[in-house]
């Protein structure tokens, strides 16, 4: 099939590339000429394991192209995906849909023949209705259907998630559009990926409900971790004990400094606003949002307490800046709040991240960026593991101890065994485990 992907950011680029790898002919469109020039030159604007090779392979085989021009790409497409950003709107936290609607208007001017327009962007309930209204108002004689097809990609594992999905959700209002979408995903037939065909509004809400539920699991185990510290329990064993229950499951039960990234923060806020507007507030999700924001700030206080109650004049080494490993995404990363809190307390910050330092520089001031973990630890009064990159899972403690001014390790991801760290002479503080 012929596919046009409007938006060549994270979702658009990964989705378009994977569709091309299925054998479809895909054109990725973006209004940023610099981004398209970079993609045409083989430079990938995001870090996602395996993506650079997959893009190069499909470009070489002629199935994947990049352009700034809408007209021909949309006119020739059987399906046009909208994969533009929907950031939180300033003031009320609702999703900013201006990019989605602008894309719809531009698509409408180029439609030719029967076309399915698909919202891949995460959008609030009813957005598809407005997209359809724009299309029919702008191109009244166009033969077009609007479908919701939310993405469920994890940064750092997006290609595997796309090719081996837990489910594919298609929100369509007519059978012809649903059949086009089944054909788009037909290459996954052998994987027996479940396809749920439902109404458009149901599909839109499914994405928000899924992310809110996962954010709730994270926030729940983080609060249990705080309780564990006070009563002498071990949150990792508690998580295992409840995660073995099939009704609960073990995923998203890893205690840490709070969730961040491109999805959970903005999607929980958007769901809260949608529910408030509908007169049915989601109190549980409202609390999740509030608790998570407070937790990120509390992690700076945890570090300060581990350093004897004050970090004024001290050097704190931060390992990991991105909100999770295997990405360069700094959006709402806990490290931002933690570093700011430590700086407010008078600390000097050294930091290292395998992929996130370029993205972090515009967001953080007065931070010294190191070349590796050991350079980061040089002269530090405490070392803080904020992101659980593989490179931080087997550190040489003797080398660290020699580099640091004081052997203090605050492990906000529970990467290490308490006994192993203490055996090397470190003061060790972790999450949800008795000090």
Secondary structure, 3 states (H helix, E strand, C coil): CEEEEECCCHHHHHHHHHHHHHCCEEEEECCCHHHHHHHHCCCCCCCCCCHHHHHHHHHHCCCEEEECCCHHHHHCCCEEEECCCCCECCCCCCECCHHHHHHHHHHHCCCCCCEEEEECCCCCCCHHHHHHHHHHHHCCCCCEEEEECCCCCCCCCHHHHHHCCCEEEEECCCHHHHHHHHHHCHHHHHHCCEEEEECHHHHHHHHHHHHHHHHHHHHHHHHHHHHHHHHCCCHHHHHHHHHCCCCCCCCCCCCCCCCCCCCHHHHHHHHHHHHHHCCCCCHHHHHHHHHHHHHHHHHHHHHHHHCCCCCCCCEEEEECCCCCCCCCCCCCCHHHHHHHHHHHCCCEEEEECCCCHHHHHCCCCCEEECCCHHHHHCCCCEEEECCCCHHHCCCCHHHHHHHCCCCEEEECCCCCCHHHHHHCCCEEECCCCCC
